[in-house]
Amino acid sequence: MSEELTPTETSERLADDDFTLVDIRDPEAYEEGHVPGAENLTIEELEEIVEEREWNDTVAFLCYIGKSSQQAARFVEEYGDASEVYSVAGGMDEWDGEIERAEDVLDAGSD
């Protein structure tokens, strides 16, 4: 099992330049609400790019409840080049921080 970060620990690391948060939920769920700054990659997309991608030193994966993100983290530990790989414990179900919606980003762009 991959190491886990709590939602609070994840939130604290978002400001770090060498930290990447990857939301592996489907694009529709991501658009409905995601952690600001999180990148959206499905498991299928991750499988296609894992070996070619230059990962930041620290990567955390986020899913619906914290199970699929463990699978993604193990996958990147095995095939990627990140130094530290985590799963966010409890996924979006446990996230109590800021949420960004695709419509919020679109609205902000029209100001």
N, C-alpha and C positions, 0 to 999 in steps of 0.2 A: 504494500500500500504506500502511495506517495505521501509525503508530508503535507500537512494542511495549514492554511492560514485562516484565522478567524476573519469574519467580515471587517471587524475593527482594524486588525493588522493589515488587511488588504487596503482599506481606505487610507491608512497612514502611509503606505508605500506608494500610492498613486503619484505622488509628487516627485519620486525618484526618477532620474533620467534613465537609469539602467533597469527599470521595471516595466514589464509589459503585462497587461491584463487582457486575456483572450476569452471572450464570451462565446461558448460553443453551441449555444442554443440556435434554433432555426432563425432565419432572418426576420420573419414576421414577429416573433417574440422579442427579438433584439430591438426592432423598430418601436414596438409598443412600450418598451422601457428597459434601459440598460444603465450600467454604471458609466458616468461620464469618463471619457478617455479609453474605454474598453474597445478593443478591436473585435469584430465579429468574424469568426471562421467556423464553419461547420466541421464535424469530425472528418467528413469526406475531403473537404478542402485541406484540412490539416495533414491528412495522409498523403496528399499530392505534393505538398511543399516542404514537409518537415526536414528532409535532408538537405535541401538547397538553401533554405532560409538561414539568414544570419540572425540568431536570436539574441535578445538582450541578455545580460548576465542573469537576471532573475525574471522568471515567467510564472504567472499564475493563471489557472484555468477556472472558469466559472460556468456553471450550467444551471439547470432548474433546481435540483435538490442536493447536489454535491456528489453524485455517483459517476455520471459520465465524465465529469471533470477529472476524476481520479484516473480514468482510463486514458484520457488525453495527456495528463501529466506523465503517466508511465510511458506512453508512446514517445513523448518528446525526450524523456530521460534516456530512453534506449536509442533513439535515432537522431535526435537534435544535438545542438552544441551549447545549450544553456547551462550555466553553472549551477543554478538553483531552480528547481521546478516544484510548483505547489498546486494543490487543488484548494479552492475556497470552500471551507466547511459550510455545509447547509445550502450552498448555492444561492440563487436569487430568493428562495423561500426565506432565508435568514438575513438577507441584506436589509439593513435599516438605514443606509446612508442615502446620499443624493441619487436621484434617478433622472435620466435624460431620455426624452422621447424624440423620435425622428422628426415629428412635427415641430418640436421646440427648436431644433436645429434649423429647420427650414424657415420658421418664423423669424428667428434671429438674423438669418441671412438677408431677409427682405427689409430690414430696418435701414 
